Amino acid sequence: MMRCGKRRCRCKDELPQLHGPYIQWARTVEGKTVTKLLTADQLARYQPWLDNARRLRNLATELDTLTIQAVDQTEGWAS
């Protein structure tokens, strides 16, 4: 559910009636957020890839955290 860019739209009211629901795929490209709207068919086709990408990001974050902890313990650094 989201708001649009129109100033006088119902989605801007005090009790907003948002547009949607929409399926969005957001990611960062060269430091900027890029969002694409997907159809239900596209989501079904790409869901395994999107799940794998999320899992990879989570594993990379976990590895980064473990690396920092290991270096901090080994070198006695406080991060």
N, C-alpha and C positions, 0 to 999 in steps of 0.2 A: 504494500500500500504506500502511496506516495503523493506528494503535492506537485502541482504543475507550475509553470512559470507565469500564468495569467494572473494579473492583479486582482480581478474581481470574481475569481472562480469560487465555487462552493468549497473547495479544498482549503481556502484561506479564511473561512468563517470562524467565529469563536468556537463553535462545535463543528469542526471540519468533517466533511464527507470526502475522504481521500479516494484517489483513483486507484484502480487495480482490482484484484491482486495481479502483480507482474512477476515474472521470473527474471531475476537479474544475475548476471555473471560479472563480478567486479574483480579487478586485479590492478597491480601497479606496474606501469610501463615507464621507464626512465623517470621515476620519481613522481609520476602523476597517476591518479586513479582513472582507470578506463572502465566504463560500464557498458555492457551489451544486454539488450533484452532478448530473451530466448523464448521460443515457442515450447509448448509441452513436448512436441516431437523431438525438438533439438535437445531439450533437457534429458529426455529418455535416451537419446543416442550418445550424448556426451557425459552422462552421469558417472560412469565408471572412470573416465579420464579425470573429471573434476574431483572425484573422491580420492583418486591416486595422487593428484596434485596437492590436495589438502593434507593427505597423510605424509607426503614428502616434506612439505613445509613444517609440519609438526615434528617430524623426526629431525630435521635440520635444526630447529629451535632447541629441541632436547639435547642434541649433540653439542650445540654451542654452549648451553648451560652446563653440561657435564665437563666440557673442556675448560671453561672458566673456573669451575670448582676445583678441578684437578690441578690446574696451574696455581690457583690461589693457595691450595694446601701444600703443594710441592715447594713453591717459592716463598710462602709466607706472606703473600700480598693480600691486602684487604681491598676488595673492589667496591 
